[in-house]
Every structure is written in structure tokens, then in C-alpha cells.
Amino acid sequence: MYSKLFILLTLIGGIVQMDAAILQIKSEAFKDSQPIPSKYTCDGENISPPLQWSGIPQGTKSLVLIVDDPDAPKKAWTHWVVFNIAPTLTEIKEGEYPKGAYQGINDFKHPSYGGPCPPSGSHRYYFKLFALNDTLKLSPGATKEQVEKAMQHHIIGQAQLIGTYSRK
């Protein structure tokens, strides 16, 4: 009897085996679909929240973290891009990024975390973690679009954590 559920996804270029529903991401700072404390926003210290994950699929060579706001005017606003995270890591500590990983450029034009700072109303912030069967051949400062293109056909697991924020 198998202890894990496997799904076969047919993708352009071949079949990828995905270990379903085991990769998970969470934060001790906020629960899924709940408000992000202002400490982690432009109204506070603007530092990254602590993140933890588990259930890394077998065969993972690297992890990618993308944080964006799909509620931003005109397009999803990129707040953080981190790629080539070692698959042996299980967390990012508050205000840090994983040693050895690369940070991409966010829509604030910085290779770092840029916290929630919605112009109006309440916005959702997606912390998306991807497990890849390869490392990305990109340099630090790559854009979210470059990272997403390089990830195609290499995703073997995915998880997300959603936080909300509205300015007072």
C-alpha cells in the first residue's frame, strides 16, 4: 500500500510526477487567509515574516518562493522572489532570506522583500512555495517572469499561504 498519493501531470515536453498535497507552508506570524501583522508591512518594520515549510517532495533539487499581490491595480504586484533555496532548509527566519539562495527583483525595483503596502482597501498576499526537480540557471536579480519561465516543466510540488492587509 502506498503511503503517498501520486498524480501524473502531462505537460508539454513529457510527464512529471507530482507528490500531491504534502508540501505545506505556514507562518507563526499569521494564519492562512488572516491579516499580516503591520510589522511585516510598509507601515511597520517592513521585514519579511518568518516562514516554515514541510513535506518537500522526493527529488526536489531547489525551492522557489514568490510573494505577490493579485489585488494590485493593473497587474499582480511582486513583493519578493527567492530562488535556488536548498531543499534541506525548512524555514526562513523573520527579516532574513536563505543563505545560498538568490533574491530576484521585486516590483519596488529591489532584490529584497517589500512588504504589503496597498494603496487602498484590503489586499491578499500570496506566499507561493514551489519544489523543483532542478536548480534555476539564473543570476541574482532575475524578475518574477524570468523565474516563472525557468521553472516551467520543473515543478514537482507547490504550496501557498495567503495573508491579508489593509492600511489604517
Buried (B, 14 or more C-beta within 10 A) or exposed (E): EEEEEEEEEEEEEEEBBBBBEBBBBBBEBBEEEEBBBBBBBBBEBBBBBBBBBEBBBEBBBBBBBBBBBEBBEEEBBBBBBBBBBBBEBEBBEBBEBBEEBBBBBBBBEEBBBBBBBBEEEEBBBBBBBBBBBBBBEBEEEBBBEBBBEBBEEBBBBBBBBBBBBEBE
